[in-house]
Amino acid sequence: MTRVLLTCISILLLAACSIPHRDNPLPPLKSPDTAAQVLLKNVFPGKPDSYYELTFILDNAPIFRFGDTREFSFYADTGNYMFGYSHGSKNCETSVYLRPNGNYVFELGPDCHIEMISE
């Protein structure tokens, strides 16, 4: 019985690690009509366990843990933001300005790679 219980708990914990997770809510939109759309792409290479740790950070607040997903999208008001990520013990960030009705794609990758690849 104990072995079965431990097996079930182990399976649940492994499944939970691979599920994307919201850590904090995104800032509420003040101007939805002019909000910019942002798509983040996880471009970390390797096995799934190397990108489970990736967490997107917006203005110093952890927002989204990628889990086994490779993309995350959201809307944000026009303005300046600090985009960043944590991956293991590494923390990276860069300043970003989002224009009204902009449509942005950013890559998050190794060596503090936070790059806008299309606007």
PAKOL-699726 format. One record per residue: x, y, z of N, C-alpha, C in turn. Coordinates in Angstrom, 2 decimals. Each point is the difference from the previous one (the first is absolute). Example, Ala and Ser with C-alpha at 12.3 -4.5 7.8 and 13.67 -1.06 7.14 Angstrom:
# residues 2
+---------+---------+---------+---------+---------+---------+---------+---------+---------+
!    n_c1 !    n_c2 !    n_c3 !   ca_c1 !   ca_c2 !   ca_c3 !    c_c1 !    c_c2 !    c_c3 !
+---------+---------+---------+---------+---------+---------+---------+---------+---------+
!   13.19 !   -5.69 !    7.80 !   -0.89 !    1.19 !    0.00 !    0.90 !    1.20 !    0.00 !
!   -0.35 !    1.05 !   -0.72 !    0.82 !    1.19 !    0.06 !   -0.77 !    1.09 !    0.73 !
+---------+---------+---------+---------+---------+---------+---------+---------+---------+
# end
This chain:
# residues 119
+---------+---------+---------+---------+---------+---------+---------+---------+---------+
!    n_c1 !    n_c2 !    n_c3 !   ca_c1 !   ca_c2 !   ca_c3 !    c_c1 !    c_c2 !    c_c3 !
+---------+---------+---------+---------+---------+---------+---------+---------+---------+
!    0.82 !   -1.20 !    0.00 !   -0.82 !    1.20 !    0.00 !    0.86 !    1.26 !    0.00 !
!    1.04 !    0.03 !    0.83 !    0.88 !    1.16 !    0.09 !    0.71 !    0.23 !   -1.32 !
!    0.46 !   -1.08 !   -0.61 !    0.70 !    0.11 !   -1.28 !   -0.92 !    0.58 !   -1.08 !
!   -1.24 !   -0.43 !   -0.04 !   -0.97 !    0.51 !   -0.97 !   -0.25 !    1.49 !    0.25 !
!   -0.16 !    0.37 !    1.26 !   -0.22 !    1.40 !    0.34 !    1.19 !    0.86 !   -0.40 !
!    1.21 !   -0.46 !    0.26 !    1.20 !    0.75 !   -0.38 !    0.11 !    0.12 !   -1.52 !
!   -0.34 !   -1.05 !   -0.71 !    0.03 !    0.04 !   -1.46 !   -0.98 !    1.02 !   -0.53 !
!   -1.20 !    0.01 !    0.55 !   -1.02 !    0.97 !   -0.44 !    0.44 !    1.43 !    0.28 !
!    0.56 !    0.25 !    1.16 !    0.47 !    1.35 !    0.35 !    1.14 !    0.41 !   -0.93 !
!    0.91 !   -0.90 !   -0.30 !    1.11 !    0.31 !   -0.91 !   -0.49 !    0.37 !   -1.38 !
!   -0.98 !   -0.74 !   -0.50 !   -0.56 !    0.29 !   -1.33 !   -0.67 !    1.37 !   -0.01 !
!   -0.74 !    0.31 !    1.04 !   -0.67 !    1.31 !    0.09 !    1.01 !    1.14 !    0.05 !
!    1.07 !   -0.18 !    0.76 !    1.02 !    1.04 !    0.09 !    0.71 !    0.21 !   -1.34 !
!    0.32 !   -1.07 !   -0.71 !    0.64 !    0.13 !   -1.30 !   -0.92 !    0.70 !   -0.99 !
!   -1.27 !   -0.33 !    0.02 !   -0.96 !    0.64 !   -0.90 !   -0.14 !    1.48 !    0.33 !
!    0.00 !    0.34 !    1.27 !   -0.14 !    1.40 !    0.40 !    1.19 !    0.84 !   -0.45 !
!    1.18 !   -0.58 !   -0.06 !    1.18 !    0.74 !   -0.42 !   -0.05 !    0.39 !   -1.47 !
!   -0.71 !   -0.76 !   -0.81 !   -0.02 !    0.27 !   -1.42 !   -1.16 !    0.89 !   -0.43 !
!   -0.88 !    0.35 !    0.93 !   -1.17 !    0.80 !   -0.33 !    0.36 !    1.48 !    0.08 !
!   -0.35 !    0.78 !   -1.02 !    0.21 !    1.44 !    0.09 !   -0.75 !    0.55 !    1.21 !
!    0.53 !    1.06 !    0.58 !   -0.58 !    0.50 !    1.24 !    0.09 !    1.51 !    0.07 !
!   -1.09 !    0.65 !    0.35 !    0.00 !    1.44 !    0.26 !    0.41 !    0.23 !    1.44 !
!    1.05 !    0.76 !    0.22 !    0.43 !    0.33 !    1.35 !   -0.74 !    1.21 !    0.54 !
!   -0.15 !    1.02 !   -0.82 !   -0.69 !    1.24 !    0.37 !   -0.85 !    0.45 !   -1.18 !
!   -1.04 !    0.76 !    0.27 !   -0.80 !    0.51 !   -1.12 !    0.74 !    1.08 !   -0.76 !
!   -0.35 !    0.14 !   -1.25 !    0.53 !    1.11 !   -0.80 !   -0.64 !    1.30 !    0.48 !
!    0.67 !    1.13 !   -0.22 !   -0.63 !    1.27 !    0.38 !   -1.31 !    0.18 !   -0.76 !
!   -1.04 !    0.53 !    0.65 !   -1.27 !    0.21 !   -0.70 !    0.16 !    1.03 !   -1.12 !
!   -0.71 !   -0.22 !   -1.08 !    0.06 !    0.94 !   -1.12 !   -0.82 !    1.25 !    0.31 !
!    0.61 !    1.16 !   -0.22 !   -0.70 !    1.27 !    0.18 !   -0.63 !    0.46 !   -1.32 !
!    0.63 !   -0.38 !   -1.11 !   -0.46 !    0.40 !   -1.33 !   -0.01 !   -1.21 !   -0.94 !
!   -0.99 !   -0.89 !    0.13 !   -0.03 !   -1.20 !   -0.83 !   -0.03 !    0.28 !   -1.50 !
!   -0.56 !    1.16 !   -0.40 !   -0.09 !    0.32 !   -1.44 !    1.35 !    0.27 !   -0.63 !
!    0.99 !    0.40 !    0.79 !    1.32 !    0.31 !   -0.54 !    1.09 !   -0.93 !    0.54 !
!   -0.39 !   -1.06 !    0.70 !    0.97 !   -0.91 !    0.60 !    0.85 !   -0.70 !   -1.07 !
!    1.23 !   -0.25 !    0.36 !    0.92 !   -0.74 !   -0.88 !   -0.10 !   -1.49 !    0.30 !
!    0.14 !   -0.81 !   -1.03 !    0.03 !   -1.45 !    0.17 !    1.45 !   -0.45 !    0.00 !
!    0.34 !   -0.85 !    0.97 !    1.37 !   -0.49 !    0.15 !   -0.01 !   -1.52 !   -0.03 !
!    0.88 !   -0.58 !   -0.80 !    0.20 !   -1.44 !   -0.04 !    1.44 !   -0.27 !    0.42 !
!    0.17 !   -0.84 !    1.02 !    1.32 !   -0.41 !    0.46 !    0.26 !   -1.41 !   -0.46 !
!    1.20 !   -0.23 !   -0.57 !    0.39 !   -1.33 !   -0.47 !    1.17 !   -0.50 !    0.83 !
!   -0.16 !   -1.17 !    0.55 !    1.05 !   -0.66 !    0.75 !    0.89 !   -0.72 !   -1.01 !
!    1.23 !    0.49 !   -0.18 !    0.92 !   -0.61 !   -0.99 !    1.17 !   -0.72 !    0.68 !
!   -0.18 !   -0.38 !    1.26 !    1.04 !   -0.78 !    0.66 !    0.08 !   -1.37 !   -0.67 !
!    1.22 !   -0.43 !   -0.37 !    0.15 !   -1.31 !   -0.63 !    0.01 !   -1.10 !    1.06 !
!   -0.05 !   -1.20 !   -0.48 !    0.23 !   -1.12 !    0.90 !   -1.24 !   -0.74 !    0.41 !
!    0.18 !   -0.80 !    1.02 !   -1.06 !   -0.85 !    0.51 !   -1.04 !    0.84 !    0.72 !
!   -1.21 !   -0.49 !    0.10 !   -1.06 !    0.76 !    0.67 !    0.38 !    0.49 !    1.39 !
!    0.77 !   -0.79 !    0.77 !    0.31 !    0.45 !    1.35 !    0.86 !    1.27 !    0.01 !
!    0.66 !    0.34 !   -1.11 !    0.82 !    1.22 !   -0.05 !   -0.86 !    1.24 !   -0.18 !
!   -1.22 !   -0.13 !   -0.51 !   -0.82 !    1.19 !   -0.14 !   -1.20 !    0.02 !    0.94 !
!   -0.19 !   -1.02 !    0.82 !   -1.06 !    0.05 !    1.01 !    0.25 !    1.14 !    0.99 !
!    1.26 !    0.31 !    0.23 !    0.37 !    1.00 !    1.00 !   -0.23 !    1.43 !   -0.45 !
!   -0.27 !    0.25 !   -1.26 !   -0.09 !    1.35 !   -0.54 !   -1.25 !    0.72 !    0.52 !
!    0.22 !    1.16 !    0.64 !   -1.09 !    0.82 !    0.51 !    0.12 !    1.40 !   -0.57 !
!   -1.06 !    0.48 !   -0.65 !   -0.04 !    1.36 !   -0.52 !   -0.29 !    0.96 !    1.14 !
!    0.75 !    1.12 !    0.03 !   -0.13 !    1.01 !    1.05 !   -0.34 !    1.33 !   -0.65 !
!   -1.05 !    0.65 !    0.49 !   -0.42 !    1.30 !   -0.50 !    0.06 !    1.01 !    1.13 !
!    0.81 !    1.04 !   -0.17 !    0.16 !    1.03 !    1.03 !    0.29 !   -0.61 !    1.37 !
!    0.95 !   -0.91 !    0.05 !    0.49 !   -0.66 !    1.21 !   -0.99 !   -0.94 !    0.67 !
!   -1.10 !   -0.35 !   -0.67 !   -0.96 !   -0.96 !    0.54 !   -0.03 !   -1.24 !   -0.88 !
!    0.24 !   -1.19 !    0.58 !   -0.11 !   -1.22 !   -0.81 !   -1.44 !   -0.17 !   -0.46 !
!   -0.16 !   -0.20 !   -1.31 !   -1.34 !   -0.06 !   -0.58 !   -0.36 !   -1.40 !   -0.47 !
!    0.91 !   -0.64 !   -0.75 !   -0.37 !   -1.25 !   -0.66 !    1.16 !   -0.97 !   -0.02 !
!   -0.22 !   -1.23 !    0.51 !    0.96 !   -1.09 !   -0.11 !   -0.37 !   -0.82 !   -1.22 !
!    0.93 !   -0.14 !   -0.93 !   -0.30 !   -0.63 !   -1.28 !   -0.36 !   -1.47 !    0.09 !
!    0.52 !   -0.73 !    0.97 !   -0.31 !   -1.43 !    0.04 !    0.43 !   -0.65 !   -1.30 !
!   -0.87 !   -0.78 !   -0.62 !    0.38 !   -0.66 !   -1.25 !   -0.52 !    0.74 !   -1.23 !
!   -0.49 !    1.23 !    0.17 !   -0.45 !    0.79 !   -1.13 !    1.15 !    0.86 !   -0.53 !
!   -0.05 !    0.34 !   -1.25 !    1.06 !    0.79 !   -0.62 !   -0.39 !    1.45 !   -0.23 !
!   -1.29 !    0.36 !    0.19 !   -0.44 !    1.37 !   -0.27 !   -0.98 !    0.48 !    1.06 !
!   -0.01 !    1.32 !    0.19 !   -0.94 !    0.65 !    0.91 !   -0.34 !    1.35 !   -0.61 !
!   -1.28 !    0.33 !   -0.06 !   -0.39 !    1.29 !   -0.55 !   -0.88 !    0.75 !    0.99 !
!    0.04 !    1.33 !   -0.12 !   -0.80 !    0.85 !    0.87 !   -0.15 !    1.37 !   -0.63 !
!   -0.88 !    0.82 !    0.58 !   -0.19 !    1.39 !   -0.42 !    0.49 !    0.91 !    1.11 !
!    0.56 !    1.14 !   -0.40 !    0.48 !    0.98 !    0.98 !   -0.25 !    1.41 !   -0.54 !
!   -0.20 !    0.92 !    0.91 !   -0.19 !    1.39 !   -0.38 !    1.29 !    0.58 !   -0.60 !
!   -0.15 !    1.06 !   -0.74 !    1.14 !    0.73 !   -0.53 !    0.89 !    0.45 !    1.15 !
!    1.31 !   -0.05 !   -0.20 !    0.90 !    0.51 !    1.03 !    1.29 !   -0.77 !    0.11 !
!    0.79 !    0.39 !    1.00 !    1.29 !   -0.63 !    0.29 !   -0.18 !   -1.13 !    1.00 !
!    0.69 !   -1.09 !   -0.26 !   -0.04 !   -1.17 !    0.88 !    1.40 !   -0.58 !    0.13 !
!    0.19 !   -0.74 !    1.07 !    1.20 !   -0.83 !    0.15 !   -0.43 !   -1.44 !   -0.27 !
!    0.49 !   -0.56 !   -1.11 !   -0.23 !   -1.41 !   -0.32 !    1.21 !   -0.76 !    0.50 !
!   -0.24 !   -1.15 !    0.57 !    1.11 !   -0.81 !    0.45 !   -0.39 !   -1.45 !    0.14 !
!    0.97 !   -0.79 !    0.40 !   -0.28 !   -1.39 !    0.29 !    0.97 !   -0.51 !    1.03 !
!   -0.42 !   -1.05 !    0.68 !    0.92 !   -0.75 !    0.84 !    0.05 !   -1.41 !   -0.56 !
!    1.18 !   -0.55 !    0.04 !    0.22 !   -1.37 !   -0.49 !    1.07 !   -0.60 !    0.88 !
!   -0.39 !   -0.88 !    0.90 !    0.95 !   -0.52 !    0.97 !    0.43 !    1.14 !    0.90 !
!    1.30 !    0.24 !    0.09 !    0.50 !    1.09 !    0.84 !    0.23 !    1.29 !   -0.79 !
!   -0.28 !   -0.02 !   -1.29 !    0.24 !    1.17 !   -0.85 !   -1.25 !    0.89 !   -0.04 !
!    0.21 !    1.31 !    0.17 !   -1.07 !    0.99 !   -0.12 !    0.43 !    1.03 !   -1.05 !
!   -0.87 !    0.25 !   -0.96 !    0.32 !    0.91 !   -1.10 !   -1.15 !    0.97 !   -0.18 !
!    0.31 !    1.23 !   -0.48 !   -1.06 !    0.97 !   -0.25 !    0.45 !    1.03 !   -1.01 !
!   -1.01 !    0.62 !   -0.64 !    0.25 !    1.07 !   -0.95 !   -1.20 !    0.93 !    0.00 !
!    0.24 !    1.24 !   -0.34 !   -1.07 !    0.99 !   -0.08 !   -0.68 !   -0.09 !   -1.36 !
!   -1.32 !    0.09 !    0.00 !   -0.79 !   -0.13 !   -1.23 !   -1.04 !    1.12 !   -0.03 !
!   -0.18 !    0.60 !   -1.16 !   -1.08 !    0.97 !   -0.19 !   -1.01 !   -0.61 !   -0.95 !
!   -1.26 !   -0.04 !    0.42 !   -1.08 !   -0.53 !   -0.83 !   -0.83 !    1.16 !   -0.53 !
!   -0.17 !    0.05 !   -1.31 !   -0.79 !    1.05 !   -0.65 !   -1.48 !   -0.38 !   -0.04 !
!   -0.87 !    0.98 !   -0.20 !   -1.43 !   -0.30 !   -0.11 !   -0.28 !   -0.95 !   -1.16 !
!   -0.83 !   -0.98 !    0.26 !   -0.41 !   -1.00 !   -0.99 !    1.16 !   -0.77 !   -0.62 !
!    1.14 !   -0.02 !    0.67 !    1.16 !   -0.74 !   -0.52 !   -0.23 !   -1.49 !    0.10 !
!    0.73 !   -0.72 !   -0.82 !   -0.05 !   -1.45 !   -0.01 !    1.45 !   -0.48 !    0.05 !
!    0.43 !   -0.53 !    1.13 !    1.41 !   -0.30 !    0.24 !    0.24 !   -1.48 !    0.21 !
!    1.16 !   -0.46 !   -0.46 !    0.46 !   -1.37 !    0.25 !    1.40 !    0.11 !    0.60 !
!    0.19 !   -0.62 !    1.16 !    1.29 !   -0.01 !    0.68 !    0.46 !   -1.43 !    0.19 !
!    1.30 !   -0.21 !   -0.15 !    0.61 !   -1.29 !    0.32 !    0.69 !    0.10 !    1.34 !
!   -0.17 !   -1.04 !    0.82 !    0.71 !   -0.14 !    1.27 !    0.89 !   -1.21 !   -0.13 !
!    1.31 !    0.19 !    0.16 !    0.92 !   -1.12 !   -0.18 !    1.23 !    0.11 !    0.87 !
!    0.95 !   -0.94 !   -0.17 !    1.20 !   -0.05 !    0.81 !    0.82 !    1.29 !   -0.08 !
!    0.85 !    0.18 !    0.99 !    0.92 !    1.15 !    0.07 !   -0.74 !    1.33 !    0.00 !
!   -1.10 !    0.07 !    0.73 !   -0.81 !    1.22 !    0.16 !   -0.51 !    0.52 !   -1.34 !
!   -0.34 !   -0.90 !   -0.88 !   -0.55 !    0.35 !   -1.31 !   -1.47 !    0.38 !    0.17 !
!   -0.27 !    1.30 !   -0.08 !   -1.36 !    0.53 !   -0.01 !   -0.03 !    0.94 !   -1.20 !
!   -0.52 !   -0.48 !   -1.11 !    0.10 !    0.74 !   -1.24 !   -1.35 !    0.13 !   -0.69 !
!   -0.31 !    1.23 !   -0.42 !   -1.20 !    0.22 !   -0.79 !    0.32 !   -0.46 !   -1.42 !
!   -0.75 !   -1.00 !   -0.50 !    0.27 !   -0.51 !   -1.34 !   -0.99 !    0.51 !   -1.03 !
!   -1.11 !    0.58 !    0.46 !   -0.90 !    0.67 !   -0.94 !   -0.88 !    0.97 !    0.75 !
!   -0.42 !    1.00 !   -0.72 !   -0.87 !    1.03 !    0.55 !   -1.16 !    0.19 !   -0.92 !
+---------+---------+---------+---------+---------+---------+---------+---------+---------+
# end
